[in-house]
Amino acid sequence: MLNVPLATFNTIVLISSSVTMVMAWASLMRNRFGTFRIYMGATILLGGVFLVVKYFEYSHHFESGEYPSTNNFLALYFTLTGLHMLHVFGGMMVNAYFLGPGSKQWKTNPEWFINRVEHSGLFWHFVDLVWIFLFPTLYLL
């Protein structure tokens, strides 16, 4: 019923995004703002890839006539993955803020900025960790 290869690809995408998030923070710790921008941009891009893949996965379900009302499993699937996607999107928005207008803090208060990026990274890792539990629970069991 679910596309395991597509979900596996999405898992790799999210784990990669956690790596780029760490590298973004580490770049700031090494006083390399330009490198931070590259890694943070990659993190946001990978989050977008995850959402696009989920869009195609959802589209396939809807085209096949599979909705949350079809059965309890799909109701759970759409609820859990939908909430997860909202959190991915929220994390992308926060990271985009730090990549864009929030990056002004780098010049005025770099310690504050590094701290906030670290907090954003912790949220991002938590969202990835939730997927690490959702993937086997929904797709492999």
C-alpha positions in Angstrom: 0.0 0.0 0.0 2.9 2.4 0.8 5.9 3.1 -1.4 8.9 1.8 0.7 11.6 2.8 -1.8 10.3 6.4 -1.9 10.1 6.5 1.9 13.6 5.2 2.1 14.8 7.9 -0.3 13.1 10.5 2.0 14.8 9.0 5.0 18.1 9.4 3.4 17.2 13.0 2.5 16.3 13.9 6.1 19.4 12.2 7.5 21.5 14.2 5.0 19.7 17.4 6.1 20.7 16.7 9.7 24.3 16.5 8.6 24.1 19.8 6.7 22.4 21.4 9.7 25.3 20.3 12.0 27.8 21.6 9.4 25.9 25.0 9.3 26.3 25.3 13.0 29.9 24.1 13.0 30.7 26.7 10.3 29.5 29.4 12.6 31.6 28.0 15.4 34.6 28.3 13.1 33.6 31.9 12.2 32.9 30.9 8.5 29.6 32.7 7.7 29.8 32.0 4.0 30.1 28.3 4.6 27.2 28.5 7.1 25.0 30.0 4.3 25.9 27.1 1.9 25.1 24.4 4.5 21.9 26.2 5.8 20.7 26.6 2.2 21.4 22.9 1.7 19.4 22.0 4.8 16.4 24.0 3.6 16.7 22.6 0.1 16.7 19.0 1.5 13.7 19.8 3.6 12.0 21.0 0.4 12.9 17.8 -1.4 11.3 15.8 1.4 8.1 17.8 1.1 8.0 17.4 -2.7 8.4 13.7 -2.4 5.6 13.5 0.1 3.5 15.6 -2.2 3.9 13.0 -5.0 3.3 10.2 -2.5 0.0 11.9 -1.3 -1.0 12.6 -4.9 -0.7 8.9 -5.8 -2.9 7.9 -2.8 -5.5 10.5 -3.7 -5.5 9.5 -7.3 -6.0 5.9 -6.3 -9.0 6.8 -4.2 -7.2 6.3 -0.9 -8.2 8.9 1.7 -8.0 9.1 5.5 -11.6 7.9 5.6 -10.7 4.7 3.6 -9.5 2.8 6.7 -7.9 3.3 10.1 -4.4 2.7 8.8 -4.6 5.5 6.2 -6.2 7.8 8.8 -3.2 7.2 11.0 -0.8 7.4 8.1 -2.1 10.8 6.9 -2.4 12.2 10.4 1.2 11.3 11.5 2.9 12.1 8.2 0.8 15.3 7.8 1.8 16.6 11.2 5.4 15.6 10.5 5.3 17.6 7.2 4.0 20.7 9.1 6.9 20.5 11.4 9.4 20.1 8.5 7.9 23.1 6.9 8.1 25.1 10.2 11.7 24.1 10.6 12.4 25.2 7.1 10.8 28.6 7.8 12.9 29.1 11.0 16.1 28.1 9.1 15.2 30.4 6.2 14.8 33.2 8.7 18.3 32.6 10.0 19.6 32.3 6.5 17.9 35.6 5.5 16.9 38.5 7.7 17.9 36.9 11.0 21.5 36.6 9.8 22.0 40.3 10.5 22.5 39.2 14.1 25.8 37.6 13.0 27.4 41.1 12.8 25.9 42.6 15.9 25.8 39.6 18.3 27.4 36.4 16.9 27.1 34.5 20.1 23.3 35.0 20.2 23.1 34.1 16.5 25.1 30.8 17.0 22.9 30.0 20.0 19.7 30.5 18.0 21.0 28.4 15.1 21.9 25.7 17.5 18.3 25.7 18.9 16.9 25.6 15.4 19.2 22.6 14.7 18.0 20.8 17.8 14.4 21.2 16.6 15.5 20.0 13.1 17.1 16.9 14.6 14.0 16.2 16.6 11.9 16.3 13.5 14.3 14.0 11.8 14.3 11.6 14.8 10.5 11.5 14.7 10.7 10.4 11.0 13.2 7.7 12.0 10.4 6.2 14.2 7.6 6.9 11.7 9.4 5.3 8.7 9.7 1.8 10.2 6.4 2.0 12.0 4.4 3.0 9.0 6.3 1.6 6.1 8.1 -1.5 7.3 5.8 -3.1 9.9 
